């Protein structure tokens, strides 16, 4: 998040590169975010916008 904001403000162009995830044989992926993670992300985003 920080790198994207700072690079964009300096005039760099950001491109996306697609990736492919391999099928997991063991274990599981827990990609769900809880409320506290979302709040921390938003706090970091606000801080970044105010200071970058």
PDB file with SEQRES, HELIX, SHEET and CRYST1 records, atoms N, CA, C and O in Angstrom:
SEQRES   1 A   52  UNK UNK UNK UNK UNK UNK UNK UNK UNK UNK UNK UNK UNK          
SEQRES   2 A   52  UNK UNK UNK UNK UNK UNK UNK UNK UNK UNK UNK UNK UNK          
SEQRES   3 A   52  UNK UNK UNK UNK UNK UNK UNK UNK UNK UNK UNK UNK UNK          
SEQRES   4 A   52  UNK UNK UNK UNK UNK UNK UNK UNK UNK UNK UNK UNK UNK          
HELIX    1 AA1 UNK A    2  UNK A    9  1                                   8    
HELIX    2 AA2 UNK A   35  UNK A   51  1                                  17    
CRYST1    1.000    1.000    1.000  90.00  90.00  90.00 P 1           1          
ATOM      1  N   UNK A   1       0.826  -1.174   0.000  1.00  0.00           N  
ATOM      2  CA  UNK A   1       0.000   0.000   0.000  1.00  0.00           C  
ATOM      3  C   UNK A   1       0.877   1.246   0.000  1.00  0.00           C  
ATOM      4  O   UNK A   1       0.656   2.162  -0.792  1.00  0.00           O  
ATOM      5  N   UNK A   2       1.853   1.283   0.869  1.00  0.00           N  
ATOM      6  CA  UNK A   2       2.711   2.465   0.964  1.00  0.00           C  
ATOM      7  C   UNK A   2       3.526   2.653  -0.307  1.00  0.00           C  
ATOM      8  O   UNK A   2       3.666   3.774  -0.796  1.00  0.00           O  
ATOM      9  N   UNK A   3       4.056   1.581  -0.834  1.00  0.00           N  
ATOM     10  CA  UNK A   3       4.872   1.692  -2.046  1.00  0.00           C  
ATOM     11  C   UNK A   3       4.044   2.210  -3.223  1.00  0.00           C  
ATOM     12  O   UNK A   3       4.536   3.008  -4.020  1.00  0.00           O  
ATOM     13  N   UNK A   4       2.806   1.768  -3.338  1.00  0.00           N  
ATOM     14  CA  UNK A   4       1.952   2.219  -4.433  1.00  0.00           C  
ATOM     15  C   UNK A   4       1.686   3.712  -4.323  1.00  0.00           C  
ATOM     16  O   UNK A   4       1.783   4.430  -5.318  1.00  0.00           O  
ATOM     17  N   UNK A   5       1.355   4.186  -3.138  1.00  0.00           N  
ATOM     18  CA  UNK A   5       1.064   5.608  -2.945  1.00  0.00           C  
ATOM     19  C   UNK A   5       2.301   6.451  -3.223  1.00  0.00           C  
ATOM     20  O   UNK A   5       2.224   7.441  -3.951  1.00  0.00           O  
ATOM     21  N   UNK A   6       3.422   6.075  -2.659  1.00  0.00           N  
ATOM     22  CA  UNK A   6       4.644   6.870  -2.837  1.00  0.00           C  
ATOM     23  C   UNK A   6       5.126   6.856  -4.291  1.00  0.00           C  
ATOM     24  O   UNK A   6       5.543   7.890  -4.812  1.00  0.00           O  
ATOM     25  N   UNK A   7       5.074   5.713  -4.935  1.00  0.00           N  
ATOM     26  CA  UNK A   7       5.510   5.626  -6.333  1.00  0.00           C  
ATOM     27  C   UNK A   7       4.605   6.445  -7.242  1.00  0.00           C  
ATOM     28  O   UNK A   7       5.087   7.138  -8.137  1.00  0.00           O  
ATOM     29  N   UNK A   8       3.306   6.370  -7.019  1.00  0.00           N  
ATOM     30  CA  UNK A   8       2.363   7.129  -7.835  1.00  0.00           C  
ATOM     31  C   UNK A   8       2.572   8.625  -7.670  1.00  0.00           C  
ATOM     32  O   UNK A   8       2.520   9.370  -8.648  1.00  0.00           O  
ATOM     33  N   UNK A   9       2.803   9.063  -6.467  1.00  0.00           N  
ATOM     34  CA  UNK A   9       3.030  10.497  -6.221  1.00  0.00           C  
ATOM     35  C   UNK A   9       4.332  10.989  -6.845  1.00  0.00           C  
ATOM     36  O   UNK A   9       4.470  12.181  -7.123  1.00  0.00           O  
ATOM     37  N   UNK A  10       5.287  10.090  -7.069  1.00  0.00           N  
ATOM     38  CA  UNK A  10       6.545  10.476  -7.709  1.00  0.00           C  
ATOM     39  C   UNK A  10       6.481  10.322  -9.226  1.00  0.00           C  
ATOM     40  O   UNK A  10       7.471  10.563  -9.917  1.00  0.00           O  
ATOM     41  N   UNK A  11       5.323   9.922  -9.748  1.00  0.00           N  
ATOM     42  CA  UNK A  11       5.144   9.843 -11.181  1.00  0.00           C  
ATOM     43  C   UNK A  11       5.432   8.486 -11.800  1.00  0.00           C  
ATOM     44  O   UNK A  11       5.421   8.357 -13.024  1.00  0.00           O  
ATOM     45  N   UNK A  12       5.688   7.479 -10.989  1.00  0.00           N  
ATOM     46  CA  UNK A  12       5.917   6.145 -11.521  1.00  0.00           C  
ATOM     47  C   UNK A  12       4.582   5.506 -11.897  1.00  0.00           C  
ATOM     48  O   UNK A  12       3.541   5.863 -11.344  1.00  0.00           O  
ATOM     49  N   UNK A  13       4.613   4.577 -12.821  1.00  0.00           N  
ATOM     50  CA  UNK A  13       3.413   3.863 -13.232  1.00  0.00           C  
ATOM     51  C   UNK A  13       3.441   2.468 -12.627  1.00  0.00           C  
ATOM     52  O   UNK A  13       4.461   1.780 -12.664  1.00  0.00           O  
ATOM     53  N   UNK A  14       2.322   2.065 -12.078  1.00  0.00           N  
ATOM     54  CA  UNK A  14       2.199   0.762 -11.437  1.00  0.00           C  
ATOM     55  C   UNK A  14       1.482  -0.174 -12.402  1.00  0.00           C  
ATOM     56  O   UNK A  14       0.447   0.177 -12.968  1.00  0.00           O  
ATOM     57  N   UNK A  15       2.036  -1.363 -12.583  1.00  0.00           N  
ATOM     58  CA  UNK A  15       1.392  -2.370 -13.421  1.00  0.00           C  
ATOM     59  C   UNK A  15       1.143  -3.614 -12.595  1.00  0.00           C  
ATOM     60  O   UNK A  15       1.869  -3.901 -11.643  1.00  0.00           O  
ATOM     61  N   UNK A  16       0.120  -4.341 -12.964  1.00  0.00           N  
ATOM     62  CA  UNK A  16      -0.200  -5.579 -12.284  1.00  0.00           C  
ATOM     63  C   UNK A  16       0.364  -6.752 -13.065  1.00  0.00           C  
ATOM     64  O   UNK A  16       0.336  -6.779 -14.295  1.00  0.00           O  
ATOM     65  N   UNK A  17       0.874  -7.718 -12.321  1.00  0.00           N  
ATOM     66  CA  UNK A  17       1.390  -8.935 -12.921  1.00  0.00           C  
ATOM     67  C   UNK A  17       0.587 -10.093 -12.337  1.00  0.00           C  
ATOM     68  O   UNK A  17       0.623 -10.321 -11.127  1.00  0.00           O  
ATOM     69  N   UNK A  18      -0.136 -10.825 -13.180  1.00  0.00           N  
ATOM     70  CA  UNK A  18      -0.954 -11.919 -12.645  1.00  0.00           C  
ATOM     71  C   UNK A  18      -0.092 -13.073 -12.127  1.00  0.00           C  
ATOM     72  O   UNK A  18       0.976 -13.361 -12.667  1.00  0.00           O  
ATOM     73  N   UNK A  19      -0.574 -13.715 -11.086  1.00  0.00           N  
ATOM     74  CA  UNK A  19       0.102 -14.883 -10.544  1.00  0.00           C  
ATOM     75  C   UNK A  19      -0.902 -16.028 -10.464  1.00  0.00           C  
ATOM     76  O   UNK A  19      -2.112 -15.803 -10.447  1.00  0.00           O  
ATOM     77  N   UNK A  20      -0.400 -17.232 -10.416  1.00  0.00           N  
ATOM     78  CA  UNK A  20      -1.253 -18.407 -10.284  1.00  0.00           C  
ATOM     79  C   UNK A  20      -0.878 -19.128  -8.998  1.00  0.00           C  
ATOM     80  O   UNK A  20       0.288 -19.451  -8.768  1.00  0.00           O  
ATOM     81  N   UNK A  21      -1.872 -19.372  -8.170  1.00  0.00           N  
ATOM     82  CA  UNK A  21      -1.636 -20.085  -6.926  1.00  0.00           C  
ATOM     83  C   UNK A  21      -1.693 -21.581  -7.185  1.00  0.00           C  
ATOM     84  O   UNK A  21      -2.574 -22.062  -7.898  1.00  0.00           O  
ATOM     85  N   UNK A  22      -0.768 -22.303  -6.613  1.00  0.00           N  
ATOM     86  CA  UNK A  22      -0.749 -23.759  -6.738  1.00  0.00           C  
ATOM     87  C   UNK A  22      -1.802 -24.366  -5.817  1.00  0.00           C  
ATOM     88  O   UNK A  22      -2.149 -23.789  -4.786  1.00  0.00           O  
ATOM     89  N   UNK A  23      -2.291 -25.504  -6.192  1.00  0.00           N  
ATOM     90  CA  UNK A  23      -3.251 -26.221  -5.359  1.00  0.00           C  
ATOM     91  C   UNK A  23      -2.514 -26.762  -4.141  1.00  0.00           C  
ATOM     92  O   UNK A  23      -1.461 -27.387  -4.265  1.00  0.00           O  
ATOM     93  N   UNK A  24      -3.079 -26.514  -2.969  1.00  0.00           N  
ATOM     94  CA  UNK A  24      -2.446 -26.999  -1.741  1.00  0.00           C  
ATOM     95  C   UNK A  24      -2.775 -28.463  -1.519  1.00  0.00           C  
ATOM     96  O   UNK A  24      -3.917 -28.892  -1.687  1.00  0.00           O  
ATOM     97  N   UNK A  25      -1.753 -29.228  -1.139  1.00  0.00           N  
ATOM     98  CA  UNK A  25      -1.950 -30.645  -0.849  1.00  0.00           C  
ATOM     99  C   UNK A  25      -2.270 -30.829   0.634  1.00  0.00           C  
ATOM    100  O   UNK A  25      -3.125 -31.638   0.991  1.00  0.00           O  
ATOM    101  N   UNK A  26      -1.583 -30.077   1.496  1.00  0.00           N  
ATOM    102  CA  UNK A  26      -1.791 -30.164   2.935  1.00  0.00           C  
ATOM    103  C   UNK A  26      -2.158 -28.802   3.481  1.00  0.00           C  
ATOM    104  O   UNK A  26      -1.750 -27.782   2.926  1.00  0.00           O  
ATOM    105  N   UNK A  27      -2.915 -28.769   4.550  1.00  0.00           N  
ATOM    106  CA  UNK A  27      -3.264 -27.518   5.193  1.00  0.00           C  
ATOM    107  C   UNK A  27      -4.400 -26.811   4.480  1.00  0.00           C  
ATOM    108  O   UNK A  27      -5.003 -27.339   3.546  1.00  0.00           O  
ATOM    109  N   UNK A  28      -4.672 -25.616   4.940  1.00  0.00           N  
ATOM    110  CA  UNK A  28      -5.744 -24.831   4.322  1.00  0.00           C  
ATOM    111  C   UNK A  28      -5.342 -23.370   4.313  1.00  0.00           C  
ATOM    112  O   UNK A  28      -4.441 -22.952   5.041  1.00  0.00           O  
ATOM    113  N   UNK A  29      -6.017 -22.607   3.484  1.00  0.00           N  
ATOM    114  CA  UNK A  29      -5.765 -21.174   3.394  1.00  0.00           C  
ATOM    115  C   UNK A  29      -6.851 -20.450   4.158  1.00  0.00           C  
ATOM    116  O   UNK A  29      -8.038 -20.705   3.955  1.00  0.00           O  
ATOM    117  N   UNK A  30      -6.454 -19.561   5.023  1.00  0.00           N  
ATOM    118  CA  UNK A  30      -7.418 -18.766   5.768  1.00  0.00           C  
ATOM    119  C   UNK A  30      -7.227 -17.323   5.339  1.00  0.00           C  
ATOM    120  O   UNK A  30      -6.417 -16.598   5.915  1.00  0.00           O  
ATOM    121  N   UNK A  31      -7.976 -16.906   4.324  1.00  0.00           N  
ATOM    122  CA  UNK A  31      -7.787 -15.574   3.754  1.00  0.00           C  
ATOM    123  C   UNK A  31      -8.792 -14.556   4.264  1.00  0.00           C  
ATOM    124  O   UNK A  31      -8.771 -13.405   3.830  1.00  0.00           O  
ATOM    125  N   UNK A  32      -9.658 -14.947   5.161  1.00  0.00           N  
ATOM    126  CA  UNK A  32     -10.674 -14.028   5.658  1.00  0.00           C  
ATOM    127  C   UNK A  32     -10.050 -13.051   6.649  1.00  0.00           C  
ATOM    128  O   UNK A  32      -9.242 -13.433   7.495  1.00  0.00           O  
ATOM    129  N   UNK A  33     -10.439 -11.788   6.529  1.00  0.00           N  
ATOM    130  CA  UNK A  33      -9.962 -10.770   7.451  1.00  0.00           C  
ATOM    131  C   UNK A  33     -11.012 -10.532   8.528  1.00  0.00           C  
ATOM    132  O   UNK A  33     -12.212 -10.494   8.253  1.00  0.00           O  
ATOM    133  N   UNK A  34     -10.541 -10.374   9.746  1.00  0.00           N  
ATOM    134  CA  UNK A  34     -11.439 -10.045  10.838  1.00  0.00           C  
ATOM    135  C   UNK A  34     -11.605  -8.540  10.947  1.00  0.00           C  
ATOM    136  O   UNK A  34     -10.939  -7.777  10.247  1.00  0.00           O  
ATOM    137  N   UNK A  35     -12.482  -8.127  11.813  1.00  0.00           N  
ATOM    138  CA  UNK A  35     -12.746  -6.704  12.002  1.00  0.00           C  
ATOM    139  C   UNK A  35     -11.523  -5.916  12.423  1.00  0.00           C  
ATOM    140  O   UNK A  35     -11.325  -4.791  11.964  1.00  0.00           O  
ATOM    141  N   UNK A  36     -10.698  -6.488  13.290  1.00  0.00           N  
ATOM    142  CA  UNK A  36      -9.523  -5.759  13.776  1.00  0.00           C  
ATOM    143  C   UNK A  36      -8.494  -5.548  12.664  1.00  0.00           C  
ATOM    144  O   UNK A  36      -7.836  -4.509  12.627  1.00  0.00           O  
ATOM    145  N   UNK A  37      -8.347  -6.524  11.754  1.00  0.00           N  
ATOM    146  CA  UNK A  37      -7.412  -6.359  10.638  1.00  0.00           C  
ATOM    147  C   UNK A  37      -7.886  -5.265   9.691  1.00  0.00           C  
ATOM    148  O   UNK A  37      -7.079  -4.493   9.173  1.00  0.00           O  
ATOM    149  N   UNK A  38      -9.188  -5.199   9.466  1.00  0.00           N  
ATOM    150  CA  UNK A  38      -9.740  -4.171   8.583  1.00  0.00           C  
ATOM    151  C   UNK A  38      -9.543  -2.791   9.192  1.00  0.00           C  
ATOM    152  O   UNK A  38      -9.186  -1.849   8.485  1.00  0.00           O  
ATOM    153  N   UNK A  39      -9.772  -2.660  10.492  1.00  0.00           N  
ATOM    154  CA  UNK A  39      -9.582  -1.378  11.172  1.00  0.00           C  
ATOM    155  C   UNK A  39      -8.122  -0.951  11.099  1.00  0.00           C  
ATOM    156  O   UNK A  39      -7.840   0.213  10.817  1.00  0.00           O  
ATOM    157  N   UNK A  40      -7.191  -1.863  11.346  1.00  0.00           N  
ATOM    158  CA  UNK A  40      -5.771  -1.539  11.283  1.00  0.00           C  
ATOM    159  C   UNK A  40      -5.359  -1.124   9.868  1.00  0.00           C  
ATOM    160  O   UNK A  40      -4.561  -0.201   9.702  1.00  0.00           O  
ATOM    161  N   UNK A  41      -5.892  -1.793   8.860  1.00  0.00           N  
ATOM    162  CA  UNK A  41      -5.606  -1.434   7.474  1.00  0.00           C  
ATOM    163  C   UNK A  41      -6.092  -0.018   7.191  1.00  0.00           C  
ATOM    164  O   UNK A  41      -5.363   0.778   6.599  1.00  0.00           O  
ATOM    165  N   UNK A  42      -7.307   0.303   7.603  1.00  0.00           N  
ATOM    166  CA  UNK A  42      -7.856   1.641   7.356  1.00  0.00           C  
ATOM    167  C   UNK A  42      -7.079   2.716   8.107  1.00  0.00           C  
ATOM    168  O   UNK A  42      -6.865   3.808   7.582  1.00  0.00           O  
ATOM    169  N   UNK A  43      -6.653   2.411   9.342  1.00  0.00           N  
ATOM    170  CA  UNK A  43      -5.844   3.370  10.088  1.00  0.00           C  
ATOM    171  C   UNK A  43      -4.519   3.626   9.376  1.00  0.00           C  
ATOM    172  O   UNK A  43      -4.064   4.767   9.294  1.00  0.00           O  
ATOM    173  N   UNK A  44      -3.903   2.565   8.862  1.00  0.00           N  
ATOM    174  CA  UNK A  44      -2.654   2.718   8.122  1.00  0.00           C  
ATOM    175  C   UNK A  44      -2.854   3.513   6.851  1.00  0.00           C  
ATOM    176  O   UNK A  44      -1.995   4.312   6.477  1.00  0.00           O  
ATOM    177  N   UNK A  45      -3.976   3.305   6.181  1.00  0.00           N  
ATOM    178  CA  UNK A  45      -4.278   4.030   4.955  1.00  0.00           C  
ATOM    179  C   UNK A  45      -4.460   5.527   5.232  1.00  0.00           C  
ATOM    180  O   UNK A  45      -3.931   6.360   4.496  1.00  0.00           O  
ATOM    181  N   UNK A  46      -5.188   5.863   6.265  1.00  0.00           N  
ATOM    182  CA  UNK A  46      -5.381   7.268   6.631  1.00  0.00           C  
ATOM    183  C   UNK A  46      -4.051   7.901   6.993  1.00  0.00           C  
ATOM    184  O   UNK A  46      -3.750   9.008   6.545  1.00  0.00           O  
ATOM    185  N   UNK A  47      -3.257   7.221   7.792  1.00  0.00           N  
ATOM    186  CA  UNK A  47      -1.938   7.751   8.173  1.00  0.00           C  
ATOM    187  C   UNK A  47      -1.078   8.002   6.951  1.00  0.00           C  
ATOM    188  O   UNK A  47      -0.424   9.040   6.843  1.00  0.00           O  
ATOM    189  N   UNK A  48      -1.080   7.038   6.021  1.00  0.00           N  
ATOM    190  CA  UNK A  48      -0.286   7.170   4.815  1.00  0.00           C  
ATOM    191  C   UNK A  48      -0.733   8.362   3.976  1.00  0.00           C  
ATOM    192  O   UNK A  48       0.103   9.105   3.461  1.00  0.00           O  
ATOM    193  N   UNK A  49      -2.018   8.546   3.837  1.00  0.00           N  
ATOM    194  CA  UNK A  49      -2.538   9.656   3.050  1.00  0.00           C  
ATOM    195  C   UNK A  49      -2.193  11.004   3.685  1.00  0.00           C  
ATOM    196  O   UNK A  49      -1.997  11.991   2.977  1.00  0.00           O  
ATOM    197  N   UNK A  50      -2.119  11.045   4.994  1.00  0.00           N  
ATOM    198  CA  UNK A  50      -1.810  12.296   5.677  1.00  0.00           C  
ATOM    199  C   UNK A  50      -0.319  12.602   5.711  1.00  0.00           C  
ATOM    200  O   UNK A  50       0.065  13.768   5.811  1.00  0.00           O  
ATOM    201  N   UNK A  51       0.524  11.586   5.629  1.00  0.00           N  
ATOM    202  CA  UNK A  51       1.953  11.824   5.795  1.00  0.00           C  
ATOM    203  C   UNK A  51       2.781  11.655   4.534  1.00  0.00           C  
ATOM    204  O   UNK A  51       3.898  12.170   4.472  1.00  0.00           O  
ATOM    205  N   UNK A  52       2.284  10.964   3.541  1.00  0.00           N  
ATOM    206  CA  UNK A  52       3.093  10.703   2.334  1.00  0.00           C  
ATOM    207  C   UNK A  52       3.074  11.877   1.384  1.00  0.00           C  
ATOM    208  O   UNK A  52       3.699  11.825   0.325  1.00  0.00           O  
TER     209      UNK A  52                                                      
END                                                                             
